[in-house]
Amino acid sequence: MKLILVALIVLVINVPFGYWRANVKKFSFQWILAIHIPVPLVILLRFAGDIGFAWYTYVILVSAFFIGQRLGFMLWHRNVDLLQQVSSCLIMDLKRSFSK
């Protein structure tokens, strides 16, 4: 149960970073940051959730990591189609889309 909760948190944490990553040049400094900033958060969640470092936890958490990044990427592309101006910040773009 703890592992599923931690995986959901990892997924949610990675959505804004995937959104940011979608709007910057591939392999740029910001692109690298968008991928690597959540990694220490995932490690802290492993310790806080006391889920350990068994091989199956890696499979689940890495999958949640990449799914969250992909969801953010897909949200950015959806917002490009819906909004006139799209930034790298998911929260500001959501605010802008709901205020219309």
Buried (B, 14 or more C-beta within 10 A) or exposed (E): EEBEEBBEBBBEBBBBBBBBBBBBEEEEEEBEBBBEEBEEBBEEBBEEBEBEEEEEBEEBBEEBBBBBBBBBBBBBEEBBEEEEEBBBBBEEBBEBEEEE
